[in-house]
Amino acid sequence: MTEETPGNFDEKPDVPSGVTPDDAAETAESSEKEGPAAPAGDAAKIAGLTAQLDQVRMALNERTADLQRLQAEYQNYRRRVERDRVTVKEIATASLLTEFLPVLDDIGRAREHGELVGGFKSVAESLETAAAKMGLQQFGKEGEPFDPTIHEALMHSYAPDVTETTCVAVLQPGYRIGERIIRPARVAVAEPQPGATLAKEESVNDEESGGPEEG
């Protein structure tokens, strides 16, 4: 009876020549850690995604700029609407108060002549107060320089004691609402006496030089 030789289970796998078993084990372990190599197509995909991301960023910047421009236009629109609203209100108020100016002139004349008494005085003061609350302002005073943008000269004369065209009398006060003139002040003006300015300058020059020279 033939005797079978038991298999040797301690035999090691074949190892290439020149490589020790320890080297082979280390190589296998390193391969397991590194994993499979990345396919070559992944780099192209990453480049494509990067390009798409750049396009998205560019589009976002453009939309942001559009939004900022629209916001600025809207703010300008709001300011323009508010300015127009104020202007329309001033025009409407000026049109209304213009109708009351003759009444205010009568009240002013009555006050100057001492006739603003009793119930008439109370009504007149209430009307003036209401007009002031609506923004009506009176202007025009004696002695102020003549300004053709707010004054209307109805009388003209010369005076030796003025150095420029001056309002010497207010015939009718002017009225404004804000910067809007609804009636100029009607005044009498006086200009410097012809030759008075030249004589005054000569007098000043003589004083500075120590008096006129003796012949």
C-alpha contacts under 8 A as a table, 3 or more apart, distances in Angstrom:
res1	aa1	res2	aa2	distance
8	N	11	E	6.12
15	V	19	V	6.66
15	V	20	T	7.26
15	V	21	P	6.78
15	V	24	A	7.64
16	P	19	V	5.75
19	V	23	D	6.20
19	V	24	A	6.75
20	T	23	D	5.26
20	T	24	A	6.48
21	P	24	A	5.13
21	P	25	A	6.25
22	D	25	A	5.18
22	D	26	E	6.27
23	D	26	E	5.16
23	D	27	T	6.21
24	A	27	T	5.14
24	A	28	A	6.25
25	A	28	A	5.19
25	A	29	E	6.21
26	E	29	E	5.12
26	E	30	S	6.16
27	T	30	S	5.16
27	T	31	S	6.22
28	A	31	S	5.15
28	A	32	E	6.35
29	E	32	E	5.19
29	E	33	K	6.45
30	S	33	K	5.18
30	S	34	E	6.28
31	S	34	E	5.31
31	S	35	G	6.20
32	E	35	G	5.45
34	E	37	A	7.90
38	A	42	D	7.13
39	P	42	D	5.90
40	A	43	A	6.15
40	A	44	A	7.61
41	G	44	A	5.35
41	G	45	K	6.44
42	D	45	K	5.03
42	D	46	I	6.20
43	A	46	I	5.13
43	A	47	A	6.25
44	A	47	A	5.09
44	A	48	G	6.19
45	K	48	G	5.05
45	K	49	L	6.19
46	I	49	L	5.10
46	I	50	T	6.13
47	A	50	T	5.07
47	A	51	A	6.27
48	G	51	A	5.15
48	G	52	Q	6.28
49	L	52	Q	5.01
49	L	53	L	6.10
50	T	53	L	5.01
50	T	54	D	6.27
51	A	54	D	5.12
51	A	55	Q	6.35
52	Q	55	Q	5.06
52	Q	56	V	6.24
53	L	56	V	5.05
53	L	57	R	6.20
54	D	57	R	5.08
54	D	58	M	6.18
55	Q	58	M	5.06
55	Q	59	A	6.15
56	V	59	A	5.09
56	V	60	L	6.08
57	R	60	L	5.00
57	R	61	N	6.22
58	M	61	N	5.15
58	M	62	E	6.29
59	A	62	E	5.08
59	A	63	R	6.20
60	L	63	R	5.13
60	L	64	T	6.06
61	N	64	T	5.03
61	N	65	A	6.18
62	E	65	A	5.13
62	E	66	D	6.22
63	R	66	D	4.96
63	R	67	L	6.11
64	T	67	L	5.05
64	T	68	Q	6.20
65	A	68	Q	5.11
65	A	69	R	6.16
66	D	69	R	5.11
66	D	70	L	6.16
67	L	70	L	5.11
67	L	71	Q	6.10
68	Q	71	Q	5.04
68	Q	72	A	6.24
69	R	72	A	5.15
69	R	73	E	6.22
70	L	73	E	5.04
70	L	74	Y	6.09
71	Q	74	Y	5.07
71	Q	75	Q	6.26
72	A	75	Q	5.13
72	A	76	N	6.26
73	E	76	N	5.10
73	E	77	Y	6.10
74	Y	77	Y	4.92
74	Y	78	R	6.18
75	Q	78	R	5.09
75	Q	79	R	6.27
76	N	79	R	5.14
76	N	80	R	6.08
77	Y	80	R	5.05
77	Y	81	V	6.09
78	R	81	V	5.13
78	R	82	E	6.13
79	R	82	E	5.10
79	R	83	R	6.07
80	R	83	R	5.05
80	R	84	D	6.08
81	V	84	D	5.07
81	V	85	R	6.02
82	E	85	R	4.99
82	E	86	V	6.28
83	R	86	V	5.23
83	R	87	T	6.22
84	D	87	T	4.97
84	D	88	V	6.08
85	R	88	V	5.20
85	R	89	K	6.17
86	V	89	K	5.07
86	V	90	E	6.16
87	T	90	E	5.09
87	T	91	I	6.18
88	V	91	I	5.11
88	V	92	A	6.16
89	K	92	A	5.18
89	K	93	T	6.08
90	E	93	T	5.09
90	E	94	A	5.92
90	E	177	I	7.06
91	I	94	A	5.08
91	I	95	S	6.12
92	A	95	S	5.18
92	A	96	L	6.35
93	T	96	L	5.13
93	T	97	L	6.10
93	T	134	M	7.33
94	A	97	L	5.17
94	A	98	T	5.89
94	A	177	I	7.00
94	A	182	I	6.52
95	S	98	T	5.33
95	S	99	E	7.07
96	L	99	E	5.78
96	L	100	F	7.37
97	L	100	F	5.12
97	L	101	L	6.61
97	L	131	A	7.31
97	L	136	L	7.82
98	T	101	L	5.35
98	T	182	I	7.05
99	E	102	P	7.12
100	F	103	V	5.28
100	F	104	L	6.34
101	L	104	L	4.97
101	L	105	D	6.11
102	P	105	D	4.96
102	P	106	D	6.30
103	V	106	D	5.09
103	V	107	I	6.29
104	L	107	I	4.97
104	L	108	G	6.18
104	L	128	E	7.43
105	D	108	G	5.04
105	D	109	R	6.30
105	D	172	Q	7.42
106	D	109	R	5.17
106	D	110	A	6.10
107	I	110	A	5.10
107	I	111	R	6.18
107	I	116	L	7.34
107	I	124	A	6.47
108	G	111	R	5.11
108	G	112	E	6.33
109	R	112	E	5.08
109	R	113	H	6.34
110	A	113	H	5.24
110	A	114	G	6.11
110	A	115	E	4.85
110	A	116	L	5.40
111	R	114	G	5.10
111	R	115	E	5.88
111	R	116	L	5.07
112	E	115	E	7.68
113	H	116	L	7.95
114	G	117	V	7.55
116	L	120	F	6.33
116	L	121	K	4.90
117	V	120	F	5.94
117	V	121	K	4.80
117	V	122	S	7.89
118	G	121	K	5.46
118	G	122	S	6.83
119	G	122	S	5.14
119	G	123	V	6.31
120	F	123	V	5.24
120	F	124	A	6.01
121	K	124	A	5.08
121	K	125	E	6.08
122	S	125	E	5.30
122	S	126	S	6.21
123	V	126	S	5.14
123	V	127	L	6.25
124	A	127	L	5.16
124	A	128	E	6.27
125	E	128	E	5.06
125	E	129	T	6.09
126	S	129	T	5.08
126	S	130	A	6.18
127	L	130	A	5.15
127	L	131	A	6.21
128	E	131	A	5.13
128	E	132	A	6.17
129	T	132	A	5.10
129	T	133	K	6.28
130	A	133	K	5.14
130	A	134	M	6.48
131	A	134	M	5.14
131	A	135	G	6.71
131	A	136	L	5.56
132	A	135	G	5.13
132	A	136	L	4.81
132	A	137	Q	6.47
133	K	136	L	7.21
135	G	177	I	5.42
135	G	178	G	6.88
136	L	175	Y	6.59
136	L	176	R	5.87
136	L	177	I	5.04
136	L	178	G	7.86
137	Q	175	Y	5.48
137	Q	176	R	5.30
137	Q	177	I	6.21
137	Q	178	G	7.95
138	Q	173	P	6.43
138	Q	174	G	5.65
138	Q	175	Y	4.57
138	Q	176	R	6.61
139	F	173	P	5.95
139	F	174	G	5.11
139	F	175	Y	6.03
139	F	176	R	7.73
139	F	185	A	6.94
140	G	144	E	7.87
140	G	151	H	7.73
140	G	170	V	6.62
140	G	173	P	5.48
140	G	174	G	5.95
140	G	185	A	5.59
141	K	144	E	6.08
141	K	167	C	7.36
141	K	169	A	7.62
141	K	170	V	6.42
142	E	167	C	5.40
142	E	168	V	5.07
142	E	169	A	5.29
142	E	170	V	6.20
143	G	166	T	6.05
143	G	167	C	5.34
143	G	168	V	5.57
143	G	169	A	7.88
144	E	166	T	5.95
144	E	167	C	5.66
144	E	168	V	7.96
145	P	164	E	7.11
145	P	165	T	6.16
145	P	166	T	4.50
145	P	167	C	6.05
146	F	151	H	6.56
146	F	165	T	5.69
146	F	166	T	5.01
146	F	167	C	5.55
146	F	189	V	7.19
147	D	150	I	5.75
147	D	151	H	5.54
148	P	151	H	5.02
148	P	152	E	6.43
149	T	184	P	7.86
150	I	174	G	7.64
150	I	181	I	7.25
150	I	184	P	4.96
150	I	185	A	6.35
151	H	174	G	7.71
151	H	184	P	5.10
151	H	185	A	4.75
151	H	186	R	5.94
151	H	187	V	6.75
152	E	184	P	6.01
152	E	185	A	5.91
152	E	186	R	4.71
152	E	187	V	6.09
153	A	156	H	7.08
153	A	186	R	5.91
153	A	187	V	5.06
153	A	188	A	5.63
153	A	189	V	6.31
154	L	186	R	6.37
154	L	187	V	5.87
154	L	188	A	5.69
154	L	189	V	7.90
155	M	187	V	6.91
155	M	188	A	4.39
155	M	189	V	6.10
156	H	188	A	5.88
156	H	189	V	5.03
156	H	190	A	5.74
156	H	191	E	7.76
157	S	188	A	7.95
157	S	189	V	6.33
157	S	190	A	4.60
157	S	191	E	6.30
158	Y	190	A	4.86
158	Y	191	E	4.68
158	Y	192	P	5.64
158	Y	193	Q	5.16
158	Y	194	P	7.88
159	A	162	V	6.02
159	A	190	A	5.85
159	A	191	E	5.99
159	A	192	P	5.36
159	A	193	Q	5.30
160	P	192	P	5.65
160	P	193	Q	4.99
160	P	196	A	6.62
161	D	192	P	7.12
162	V	165	T	7.30
162	V	166	T	7.07
162	V	190	A	7.51
162	V	191	E	6.68
162	V	192	P	5.29
163	T	191	E	7.43
163	T	192	P	5.46
163	T	197	T	7.42
164	E	191	E	5.95
164	E	192	P	6.04
165	T	189	V	6.49
165	T	190	A	5.62
165	T	191	E	4.49
165	T	192	P	6.90
166	T	189	V	5.36
166	T	190	A	5.44
166	T	191	E	6.57
167	C	170	V	7.17
167	C	187	V	6.16
167	C	188	A	5.81
167	C	189	V	4.49
167	C	190	A	6.60
168	V	187	V	7.39
168	V	188	A	5.75
168	V	189	V	5.42
168	V	190	A	6.42
169	A	187	V	5.59
169	A	188	A	5.06
169	A	189	V	7.08
170	V	173	P	6.36
170	V	185	A	7.13
170	V	186	R	6.18
170	V	187	V	4.45
170	V	188	A	6.44
171	L	185	A	7.75
171	L	186	R	5.46
171	L	187	V	5.18
171	L	188	A	7.07
172	Q	185	A	5.82
172	Q	186	R	4.98
172	Q	187	V	6.85
173	P	184	P	7.48
173	P	185	A	4.70
173	P	186	R	6.45
174	G	181	I	7.94
174	G	182	I	7.80
174	G	183	R	5.26
174	G	184	P	4.59
174	G	185	A	3.67
174	G	186	R	6.96
175	Y	181	I	6.29
175	Y	182	I	5.79
175	Y	183	R	5.30
175	Y	184	P	6.62
175	Y	185	A	7.30
176	R	179	E	6.65
176	R	180	R	5.48
176	R	181	I	4.33
176	R	182	I	5.30
176	R	183	R	6.87
177	I	180	R	5.21
177	I	181	I	6.54
177	I	182	I	7.18
181	I	184	P	6.55
192	P	196	A	6.77
192	P	197	T	7.16
193	Q	196	A	5.26
193	Q	197	T	7.49
194	P	197	T	7.23
195	G	198	L	5.24
195	G	199	A	6.18
196	A	199	A	5.13
196	A	200	K	6.06
197	T	200	K	5.10
197	T	201	E	6.23
198	L	201	E	5.16
198	L	202	E	6.25
199	A	202	E	5.12
199	A	203	S	6.18
200	K	203	S	5.04
200	K	204	V	6.24
201	E	204	V	5.11
201	E	205	N	6.19
202	E	205	N	5.05
202	E	206	D	6.16
203	S	206	D	5.10
203	S	207	E	6.28
204	V	207	E	5.15
204	V	208	E	6.27
205	N	208	E	5.14
205	N	209	S	6.17
206	D	209	S	5.14
206	D	210	G	6.11
206	D	211	G	4.72
206	D	212	P	5.78
207	E	210	G	5.22
207	E	211	G	5.33
208	E	211	G	7.47
209	S	212	P	7.77
